[in-house]
Amino acid sequence: MKKILLLIIFLFNFSSYSQTIEDAWIYLNDKPQQTDYMSHPLRMLSQRALDRRARYNIALDEKDVPIDDNYFLQINLATGITVKAKSKWLNAIHVQGYETNIRNLLNLSFVKKIEFANKSIGIISRPATENIENDLFRNINSTITYNYGEGNNQINMLHGEEVHLRGFTGNNVLIAIIDAGFQQVDTDPLFEHLRVNHKIVDVYNFVGNDSNVYQYHMHGSGVLSTIGAKTDGVLVGTAPDALFALYVSEDVSQEMPIEESFWAQAAERADSIGVDVINTSLGYMTFDRADYNYTMDNLDGKTAFISRAAEIAVSRGMNVVVSAGNSGATSWPKIGFPADAKSVITVGAVDENKLIAYFSSRGNTVDGRIKPDVMAQGKNSAVFWNGSIRNLNGTSFSSPITAGMVACLVQAAPYVDPYQLKQSILETADNYINPNPDYGYGIPDYSKNKYLNINNLKQNIRLIFPNPTTDFISINDLIRLTDYKLFDLSGKLILTGNTAGKISLKQLHSGMYLLQIEDKLFKIIKYE
């Protein structure tokens, strides 16, 4: 009788459990078409994205390769499975379905593991794996002055006006804003200069799976205004001459893990078009289903799907700026996700007098890293909202104010990778010597950043272009005949000779090579 009762209970539990629609990430073993894609990089990334990689000497790798079409199709056709999103970086497909149907996907030979959003189920598996440095220089001689209007305090706090005076206003730097919607950006006069000058270069709504981003919410519009506004005497942002990609990943009607996957898709699209800076004033901790919730023990930069995606975004050469969160005075006082990712720039909030805002989320991470990284004005910030400039609160605004300053540094020193740039920002912050979990490293002085020093920028400049290439490469600063060696990835010497600035690669097969000139080594991609 006891055994029968236990069986009935087991079947009842199993039945009730299987009737709940679950979210899960299906991680794949490999990418069978990797070799073909690596030989034809423009099938994966735009020329601008490849140029950005070349500046930092970041090699293409398997994370850049799209998810295999056949794998995707088999999962999409599986019984009881609905595909909601996919991430090439994490080689994962986000699905929904009953637990039993999702578990059945493990029978597919190419599935490595399944991670349920429901923490009580967790991960089921077959047993997971997880690069950087180069150069370019733009000589800026112009002097630019603005009347910042309502934004005067928030930019002067960071000494941003001095950066602008030196000509660094984010010109030609591409910033992706991943947010909840961009109402009125397509109509309001404050954003007219963006529309007229074609500064918005890409838009996509990952929630609706369409290009309609100018609805849903004002939040992204407010975020954009703190960076890209350019109306003298009204509001001027921290990078008023930047280019923008506007992406919607936040579904304001719910709070569910699918939004993490939408964010990853947006970041991957940003990478593919050559984005330099990502701002995300979003964060995730708890969901509409309690069994999906993260805990503060997960704040290690490695657990949350969105945090892992953000870390990969930085490794691709993009500077990722994230709001710390607004839960400092709640039962969850800590930062959220992806603010815990190690390499992102996590931004807390201060008021107009540089005092920590009560709502600004605190650190540190569970593994003891300092977060937030830096601070900026997020209390009484000047923000566009529903047709006017208002004073609003939130790290949602201290983050983009910071992202604009990061874009100005990228313009000044486009060859400096995100890891170096983040460190240089921390070094000018007013709490750099004694960082703490409330204030991080403090408020940076961007005018003192070492990469604004023109003499430093002129040292050791060497640009290899075009890279990738079909037939030849040029070396920018050679002024005399110089020896070179070209190796394949196994270390075999393929070519040797001397050049005054141009090398033919016509005789080589598609692939990646290493070029040695004097004491420097460069990665070169040849494609047909």
C-alpha positions, -999 to +999 in steps of 0.1 A: +000+000+000+028+024+009+046+017-024+013+023-043+007+056-025+043+068-032+038+059-069+005+079-070+022+108-054+051+106-078+028+104-108+007+133-095+038+154-090+052+144-124+019+152-141+014+186-125+050+195-132+048+185-168+018+207-174+038+239-166+053+257-195+090+261-188+118+283-202+152+268-209+184+274-228+196+246-250+234+247-253+249+231-284+281+211-288+297+227-318+293+247-350+299+224-380+301+253-405+328+271-385+356+267-410+336+280-439+324+310-420+359+319-407+371+318-443+343+343-453+341+367-423+318+392-441+291+365-439+292+370-401+302+406-395+301+439-413+333+455-425+330+481-397+329+453-372+359+436-387+378+469-387+370+473-350+384+439-343+415+447-363+421+479-343+422+458-311+439+428-327+409+407-316+408+375-336+376+360-350+366+328-332+338+303-328+316+327-309+313+348-341+299+319-361+261+317-363+242+288-348+241+258-372+209+260-393+204+222-391+206+222-353+182+251-351+157+234-375+158+201-355+150+219-322+124+241-339+106+210-352+109+190-319+076+179-303+061+204-279+090+229-284+086+266-292+119+285-301+119+320-287+154+333-293+190+322-300+225+334-291+255+325-313+279+338-286+266+313-261+257+287-288+223+284-271+187+284-282+160+297-258+129+274-259+096+271-241+077+238-235+067+213-210+097+200-189+095+165-204+096+178-240+125+200-232+143+172-215+138+150-246+161+175-265+190+160-247+185+129-269+198+150-298+235+143-302+244+179-308+229+191-275+255+196-248+233+206-218+199+222-209+197+250-184+161+256-171+152+291-160+133+273-132+160+271-105+143+241-089+151+221-120+184+236-128+209+222-153+208+188-170+237+178-191+261+157-209+291+179-196+315+240-214+343+264-227+348+299-229+411+370-263+429+409-271+452+445-285+462+473-321+459+507-336+445+537-354+447+575-348+425+604-357+440+638-353+413+661-339+421+698-339+387+714-336+375+733-305+338+726-297+318+746-271+282+740-261+256+755-238+246+723-221+213+738-208+197+715-182+225+690-186+252+713-174+258+698-140+257+661-150+284+666-177+306+691-157+307+666-128+326+643-151+347+672-167+331+662-199+330+698-212+368+698-212+368+666-233+344+682-258+366+713-259+394+691-272+372+679-300+361+646-287+323+644-289+317+608-300+320+616-337+316+584-358+315+562-327+286+538-328+266+533-296+239+507-292+212+514-267+194+482-256+162+492-238+124+491-236+113+515-263+120+548-279+088+568-281+089+602-298+125+598-310+111+596-345+091+628-341+103+651-313+124+682-322+151+673-296+161+643-318+158+661-352+196+663-356+198+625-353+172+620-380+183+647-404+220+637-402+212+599-404+228+593-370+204+564-362+220+537-383+201+505-371+169+497-352+153+464-342+126+453-318+136+418-306+104+415-285+081+421-315+105+406-340+102+437-362+117+471-368+092+491-348+112+506-319+094+539-316+067+527-293+062+507-261+080+531-237+097+564-231+126+549-212+150+544-241+142+579-253+152+593-220+184+573-220+192+584-256+187+620-247+214+620-220+239+609-247+227+622-280+207+653-274+222+684-291+200+714-286+220+744-272+206+759-241+181+730-237+200+698-234+233+685-248+244+650-241+277+635-233+284+622-269+262+645-291+280+636-324+278+598-320+260+573-342+233+551-327+217+517-329+184+514-311+173+480-299+143+469-279+149+438-257+127+446-227+091+434-227+074+459-204+043+436-201+062+409-182+094+400-164+107+367-178+141+351-187+133+354-225+143+391-221+178+380-212+179+361-245+165+391-264+193+411-248+219+387-260+205+388-295+206+426-295+243+425-283+252+401-311+235+423-337+254+452-322+286+433-326+278+423-362+274+459-374+305+472-356+291+489-325+318+505-302+298+511-270+267+494-256+246+510-230+220+490-211+199+506-184+182+472-177+187+447-149+172+414-139+168+398-105+133+385-099+107+373-124+070+368-127+076+332-118+094+329-084+111+297-094+130+316-121+143+341-097+181+347-092+195+350-057+223+372-044+245+342-043+243+342-081+261+376-083+294+361-096+293+374-132+292+338-144+257+325-136+231+347-152+226+342-189+226+379-196+258+385-175+277+358-195+265+374-228+276+408-216+311+394-208+314+380-243+303+413-257+333+430-241+356+402-254+344+411-289+358+446-285+327+465-274+326+487-243+296+477-223+281+502-198+255+490-174+233+506-148+239+493-113+202+492-104+178+512-082+173+487-054+197+501-029+169+508-004+150+476-008+152+440+004+176+434-025+201+462-020+227+447-043+234+453-080+215+431-105+223+413-137+243+419-159+258+446-136+278+418-119+297+409-151+334+415-145+344+435-176+314+457-180+314+493-166+288+492-139+275+527-129+259+538-097+241+571-090+250+603-071+229+634-068+239+669-081+262+674-051+280+641-056+263+624-027+253+587-031+217+584-041+197+564-016+183+541-044+216+533-060+223+496-059+253+485-039+281+459-043+301+439-040+298+408-061+296+375-043+332+367-053+344+400-038+349+422-068+343+459-065+309+470-080+297+495-089+328+505-109+321+542-112+294+568-103+277+596-123+247+618-117+215+597-115+194+617-091+178+648-106+193+640-139+182+662-169+163+638-192+139+640-221+105+626-211+073+629-229+081+660-248+100+680-222+132+680-202+126+668-166+147+660-136+144+622-131+160+596-108+177+563-116+209+546-125+191+543-158+205+578-165+239+577-147+248+548-170+242+565-204+257+597-192+288+576-186+284+556-219+286+590-238+319+598-221+332+564-229+323+570-265+344+602-265+374+583-253+368+557-280+369+585-305+401+598-290+418+564-288+400+539-310+429+514-308+426+510-270+406+479-262+377+479-237+398+463-208+425+490-211+399+518-215+379+507-184+411+506-163+421+541-175+386+554-164+390+539-129+424+554-125+410+590-127+381+583-103+381+601-070+379+570-049+404+549-068+427+543-039+400+531-015+370+517-034+340+505-015+307+486-022+286+518-021+306+542-042+329+519-061+360+537-075+340+569-075+334+597-100+359+598-129+376+629-143+374+621-180+396+651-189+425+635-171+423+602-190+457+592-202+443+583-237+434+620-243+471+628-243+479+634-280+516+625-276+506+591-262+483+585-292+511+592-317+534+565-303+536+532-320+508+538-344+506+511-371+475+502-390+471+471-411+444+476-437+422+463-453+419+435-428+402+411-437+415+413-472+411+395-505+445+403-521+469+427-504+475+445-471+490+480-465+510+490-435+502+525-425+534+540-410+563+523-427+586+549-442+615+526-451+621+491-465+613+467-436+616+429-432+584+409-426+574+373-420+540+357-425+531+325-406+501+303-406+484+295-373+506+264-368+537+286-368+548+276-403+566+303-422+545+311-453+560+343-467+591+364-460+605+395-476+607+432-472+583+460-479+578+497-477+541+494-470+523+468-492+523+430-492+504+409-517+485+379-504+469+368-537+487+335-537+474+325-503+443+304-494+416+318-473+422+318-435+440+335-407+477+343-407+502+360-383+523+389-397+555+398-379+570+433-386+600+442-364+588+433-328+551+434-335+527+406-344+494+412-362+465+388-371+456+389-408+425+374-423+425+365-460+392+355-477+382+348-513 
